[in-house]
Amino acid sequence: MKHAAITDSVADRIAQALVRHGVEVIFAQSLPSAVILAAEAHGIRQIAYRQENMGGAMADGYARVSGKVSVVAAQNGPAATLLVPPLAEALKASIPVVALVQDVERNQTDKNAFQDIDQITLFQSCTKWVRRLNVAERVDDYIDAAFTAAASGRAGPVALLLPADLLRCPAPKIDKPRTACLGYWPLDRFRPSDDLIQTAADTIAEARTPVVLAGGGIHAGGAAAALAHLQEIASLPVFTTNMGKGVVDEFHPLSAGVLGSLTGPRSLGFYSRHLMNEADLVILAGTRTNQNGTDNWQQIPSSAKIIHIDIDPGEIGRNYEALRLHGDARETLTALCETLSKRDFLRRSMPRLNYEERIAGFWAEYDEARRPVLDDRSGAMRPERVMQELQPWLDHDVTVVADASYSSMWVVGQLRCRKVGTRFITPRGLAGLGWGLPLAMGAKAAHPDKPVVAIVGDGGFAHSWAELETMIRMQLPVTVVLLNNGVLGFQKDAETVKFGRYTTACHFAPVDHAAVASACGCRSATVDNAADLSEQLRLSIESGKPSLIEVITDHDAHPPLSLFAAMDQAA
């Protein structure tokens, strides 16, 4: 393949800036051509997606696990509009993605040029920052501003529009070249004042029944170790949100698992929620207190005091008035640990033992409640059994990625994490279907030597199966575990609960997903029992090859969400 030589154009200057920021990969489909040719000439690898929605999700997955700002590129017009969904996910999930989007030539603006659309307005709804580069002299200024906006404060996506004609223009000589590398996140770290830290420490020390609810901001801030230290020295039970899954060791005696809406029968939360109900202090750490993370904002006791740690001042107090600890999660938790380490927590020794016994009891009751489902061999496999077969692989440093909807709930609710800071990748920012596979591919691109397993449903997978070809072509071997129940599960079950019936869209025609994967060049198999699944997981993960395991699952199975509690209790 012939690559363009390095030139002295604006496109080349952009590529040089990307290299300076540590960019090694760009998710693109050849456009803007001048930029991609220049990037490849400078050693940046193009991972060429099939569709922009999926390419944006790949960039998201890459940023989540790499600690680097990711870059996605697209053409103007319809391609740009397809970037909106994944950028919206990144915005809500606080993931730094720089989108480089081609724009029409400058002298064609507002003339109904081919595929012209107001892209500034388009991206304002789904990014932190959007600008148009109009002059060659500002290339480095705008590239640096884009990376700064993406990686500073509450991280998120940005869009920089690049007029096609400008990219071909000569780049002017720079008297004082920029040298900073801004491609890692968080870019800046800060913490609250000593007085606020002292007040928070006093509140924690004086509380009788304090708990922590930790969200995805702990992962984003690299604060898992600091949280684990706080959990230990202050004897604090820790719950997590869906996005906070993995921030603590769930085998730690003070770890109460994921809560949120997973509180129906046969869930851990069905038992552990009582601990939250009794709390006189709730420490919200890196969570936006969203609907699913608080079970419709009903979970946190109205009588409890609240301490809220967050990088975004607008999230503190949004839904719960709180002592405001505005700052980086790692720096803030570290400061709290330093202050609390000087306190005597001896009086909490007996309450801690009680907490540990109760939490151990919650896990035991949970295991007992789901045992009949795990042992049932009378029909199609239950997703809980699929998770049981995947559980041992967590000890082999496997990254688990899930699609939205039920796939996410099976992963966060059924797997048990034993390592502080384990990253489970779930699209819970906006929760769009179809992102499981591309998120997994992005995670694989970030750490090629680390096995990645994607849990997807047949409904979501249909959005993204074209990227199987990308997985083969770009050599991004992921093991895809497809839960095939033949229905749009959540829609069917939610409509049944709310209306007593469901629409005709909820059932699918039969699809041989293994054959689809084989046609793309993937190793594939279809299984309907645990023994075969266990063997196929081993073969797929150990082979290091792109694989798809289609698991025929029970179409009536649903996660133990609070929405279904009444229905499940009546069953």
Secondary structure, 3 states (H helix, E strand, C coil): CCCCCCCCEHHHHHHHHHHHCCCCEEEECCCCHHHHHHHHHCCCEEEECCCHHHHHHHHHHHHHHHCECEEEEECCCHHHHHCHHHHHHHHHHCCCEEEEEEECCHHHCCCCCCCCCCHHHHHHCCCCEEEECCCHHHHHHHHHHHHHHHHCCCCCCEEEEEEHHHHCCECCCCCCCCCCCCCECCCCCCCCCHHHHHHHHHHHHHCCCEEEEECHHHHHCCCHHHHHHHHHHCCCCEEECCCCCCCCCCCCCCEEEECCCCCCCCCCHHHHHHHHHCCCEEEEECCCCCCHHHCCCCCCCCCCEEEEEECCCCCCCCCCCCEEEECCHHHHHHHHHHHHCCCCCHHHHHHHHHHHHHHHHHHHHHHHHHHHHHHCCCCCECHHHHHHHHHHHHHHCCEEEECCCHHHHHHHHHCCCCCCCCCCECCCCCCCCCCHHHHHHHHHHHCCCCCEEEEEEHHHHCCCCCHHHHHHHCCCCCEEEEEECCECHHHHHHHHHHHCCCCHHHECCCCCHHHHHHHHCCEEEEECCHHHHHHHHHHHHHHCCCEEEEEEECCCCCCCCHHHHHHHHHC
